[in-house]
């Protein structure tokens, strides 16, 4: 057969098919055409030598800020190749007043796939230092519903940052949270809730959420964590996860603590998804990129296959798109990430400035989005293996 791209000799890990082994992958017209045994003769316009690399479904980052007109926002196409990410979920950078422009100028112009949650605040995150819902007049349930109705292919849910200096204290905080819940229910979508300095106790907050809703920053350590004073995961949090509430990492500048993550994992409480919360203030550390964030969970003892699952299949399920994303099944969209697994001594830093040393660091070697090899990053370009003669 003839194909557009042939990825040769890599170790394929596809949690959606419970598969791990050396295979080739042939891409035709933006879709995965064949996943044959390595070594089968196939003619290709472009051949990528993936020997010694991991070949996984295109990574999905369930928490980023990629609306460049916000002080938080990065440009998605400058992130994709270096991150190995083919699908970004922007989590509420734009509100109802700015979403049309966000779509026109960023989402529709990006080679990367960009989906979005709509901020309950009509202003979104257009300021970096002011709470977007301290004035209750900015809570725009009807505007959120309108945006989701007008952009159903990309506006897929609702976002609120539930910190007291953002949504207010006491009754104002609760009123804003309940407005966000109402916006999600009435738009028939789902809600992501940022936690940290919450104006309500975490157990009370999670009891308000429904299956399909999501808590992000689940391993935050310096304020209103998901564990009690004795270090135990709140029973209400465990019950919420059991009934279908998702728990996302959302590392970010202030939302990942080694000790909290370690304690939760030791108690058998694992995140649903691993994400970066990449924005302008954490892109140059401590987050850097998705592979570095994934490496932190390897350092915590999570198996590689599971780390891949929490950055491919599981976020695809949260998005309701696991029939075509987060998988390497034949016939699906050719979103593919090649990862290099480096060995050595690597310093990894959490959001509180605490370092740990890891012997493994993942790096993006190449990124393919809908059958297109993305330029502008990845270690494969400078890697030229010579066969022994």
N, C-alpha and C positions, 0 to 999 in steps of 0.2 A: 504494500500500500504506500501511498504518498501522503505526507502530512506537512503542516506548516511549521510546527515546532516538535522536536523529539528530545525528550529528557532521558538521558541514558545512564543506567547503572547506579542510580541513587537508591538509598534505603527508604522505601515508601512507608509512611505511617498514616493510616487512614482510620481514625476511630469510628467513623460512620459505618465502616464495613468490618471492624475488628480485625484489621489487616496490618501486618508489619512484615516486610521482606523486600528483597531487591527486585525491582521491576523497572521497565521503561514506561514512559507515558507519551502517547502521541496525541497532538492537538490539531484539529481541523476546524476551520471556520469558527473559532472562538469556543469550541466545546471539546471535551475530552472524548477522543474517538476510540482509543484502545489503551489498555494497560497490560501489555504482553509480558511474557517472561523476558528478562534481560538477555540481550544478545540476538533477538530476532531481527532479521534484515528489514529495515524500513527506510524508504527514501524521504528526506526532509529538507525543507528550505533552510531551516536553522536547527542545528544540533547543539544541545547543552550537555557537557560532560559533568554528570552529577556524582561521579564516583567519590565516595567518602563523605557525601553530603546527605542530609535528611530532606526528603521530598514530602511535603505535607499539603493539605488543602490550604488555600489562601487564608491567611490569618484575618480574623475579624476583631477589631478593637471596639468594644461596646461602650467606651467612654472617652471621647476626645472633644476638643474645641477647635473647630476648623472654619469659623466665620471670621475672615481676616479684618473685617471692619470693627470688630470688638477688640479691646485691649488684650483679651485672652486668646484671640484666635490665630491659629497657624494656617498656612496654605497646605491643603491636603496633598497635592501632587509633589510637594517637596518632602513629604514624610513617607510616602508609600513604599518606594523601593528600599530605603534604608531600614524601614520597619518590617518589611515583609508583609505589609497589611494591604489587602485588596478591598476591604469594606470598612468604612469608618461610620460610627454612629456619633453624630454631634449631639451633645446632651444639653440642649436648652440655651445655647449661646444666643439664639435669636428668639424674640417673642413675636407677638402678632403684628407689631408695627414694622418689623424689619424682615420678616420671613420671606416676603416676595422678593426683596432685593437679594437676600441670602441665596435663594434658589437661582435667580437669574444670573448673578455674578459669580457664584462659587459652585453650587451643586451641579448646575447644567454645563459648566465649562470644565469640570474636572475629569481627568482620565480615571481617577479613583472613583469607586462607588461611594457616594455619601448619602446616608440617611440621617434623619434628624428627629429629635424630640423638641417640642415647642414649650418654651418657658411660660409658666403661668403669668409672669410679669410681662406686660405689653412691651416693656423696654428690653427685655432679655438682659444680656450681660454687656450692655453698651458702656457701662462705667466699671472701673476696676475696684473702686473703693467705697461705693455706696450700696447699701442693701436695696435690692431691686423691689422688695415688697414691704419695706418699712412703712410706706404709704399704701394703705389698703386700696386706694383708688386705682393702683396699677395692676391689681389682680383682675385678669381679663378672661373669664371663663368663656364668654361668647366668642371672643377673638380667637382663642385656642381652637374652639370647635370649628370656626370658619376656616382657619388655616388648614386643619386636618381634612376638612371636607373638600377644599379646593386643591390640595396637594396630597391625595391619599397614597400616591406611589412613593413619596419620600418622607412626608410628615407622619410618623407612625406612632406617636405617643406624646406624653406630657412629662415635664420636668419641674421639680421644685427643689430649691436648696433650703433644707429645713434647719437653718441655724438662727439663733435668736437675733443676731445682729443683721440678719437678712430678711426674715419674715416677721420679726417682732416677738415679744414675749407674751406669756400667758394667753389671754383670749385671742389676741390678734394672731399669734402664731397658730393656734388651733384653727382659726377661721381661714387662714391662708391654706393650711394643709387640707382642710375639707373642701375648699374651692378647687384645689388641684385634683383631689380624688373625684369630685363631681365632673370636672372637665374630662378626665379619663373615662369615667363611666358613660357620660352622655355622648362622647365621641366614639365609644365602643373600641377604645384602644387600651393603653396601660400606662402606669405611672412609675417613673423613677424618682426616688427620694434620696437626696444627698443628706447624710447624717453627719453630725459634728456640732457641738454647742447647741444641741436641740432644745427648744423651749418646752418640750414635753419628754417624759421618760421614754426610753427606747421600748420597753414592753408595751406601753400604752400606744405608741406610734404603730408598731408592727401589727397590733390587733386590728387596726383600721384598714389594713391592706388586704387585697384579694389575690387569689392565684393569678400569676402573670405579671403582677407588680414587682418592682425591684428596689432593693436597698443597695445603694452604692457607697463606697468607702467602708466596707464591712470590717476591715482590719485597722481602722483608725484607732490611735492609742491615747491621744491627749485630751479627749473630751467626749462625753457620752458614748463610750464604746458599747459593743454588743455583749460584754461580759460584766458581771457584777463585781462588788468589792472583793470577793473571795477568788476572783479569777475564773468563775464558772460562766459559761454561755447562758444567757437568760433562757429560762424554759419557754417563755413566749416567743423568743427568736427561733428556737428549735422547732416549736409547733408551727410557726409561720412558714419555715422552710418545708416542713412535712406537708403542709397544705398547698404548696406551690408558689410561694413567694420566692423570688430569686435574690441571691446575694452576690453582688459584684465587687471586685477588688477596688477599682478606681484609685490607683496609687497616688498620683498627683504630688503636689508640693507638701501637703500636710496630712495625708490620709493612709499611710501604710507604716505600721510599726512591727518590727521583727517579733517582739515579745507577744503582742496580741495575736499575730498570725500563728506563731508557734504554739501558743496555748490553745487556740481554737482547733488547730489541726490535731493536736494531741488528744483533744476531746472528741475527735471524729467529726468536727464541724468544718466542712470544706466549702470554699466558695463555689457558686454556680459557674462563674466566669472570671477570667483574669483579664483586666483591662488597665490602661495606662493613665487615664485622665491627663493626657498630654495637652499642655497649653504653653503660653509664652514664658511662664515663670518656672517651668520644670523641664523644658526641653533640653537644657544644658546641665542637667542634674537636679535632683537625684534620679529622675526617671530615665532620661535619654531616649529610650525607644521600647518597642514591644519585646524584642528578643532579650533585652536586659531585664525587663520585668519578669519574663518567663524564667530567666536564669535564677531569679531570687527564689522561685518556688522549687526549682531543682535543689538549691542550697538548703531549703527547708526539708528536703527529703521526699518531695512529691515525685513519683515516677515520671519519666519523660513522656510516655504515652498519655498519661493523664493531663500533663501540662498542655500537650498538643490538643487534647480533647476540649479543655477549658478555654482554648483560644480559637477553636474551629467549629466543631459540632455543636457545643453547648450555646455559644452566642448565636449561631444560626437558628437554633431552636427558639431562643428568646425572641429573635426577630420574626419567627414564623416562616423561615425560608430554608429550612434544612432539606427540602426536596431538591434544591439546586445549589445552595452554598454550603460551605463547611464540609465538603465531600469530594472525593476523587472518583466517584462512580462514573462509568462510561455513559456518555450522553448529557452530562451536566456541564454547567458553565466552567470554562477552563480558568479558574482562579487557583493558582498554584504558587506555593512558597518553597524556595530552597533555603535550608538553614545549614550553617556551618557550626559544628560543635567544637569549640576551641578548648584546649586544656592548658592549665597553668595555674597561676595564682592571681585572682581577680578580686578587687575591692568593690563590694556592692553596698550601697548606702540606703537606709530607709528614710522616711520623711522627717524623722527626728534627728537626723545626722549621725545615727549609729551605723558603724561599718561592720561588715562580716566579710570574711575571705572565702571565696568559692574556688573550687578547682575546675569548674566548667563555666563557660560563657557562650551563649548562643549569639550568632550574628546572621543577619540576612545576607544570603549569597546572591539571590536573584528573586524577582517577583514578577509573576505573570498574571495579568488581570484581563479576563475575557479573551484569552488567547494572544494578548499583546505583552511582549517582554518590556517591562517598564524601564526607562533609562534613569540615570541620575543617582545610582547608589547600589550597594551590594558588592560583596567581595568576589563574586564569580568572574567579573570582568578581568581581574588581574591574576587569575588562577589558570595556569596552563600546564596540565599534567603531561609528562612524557612517558610513553610506554617503555618498559624495559625491552631491550633487544637481545 
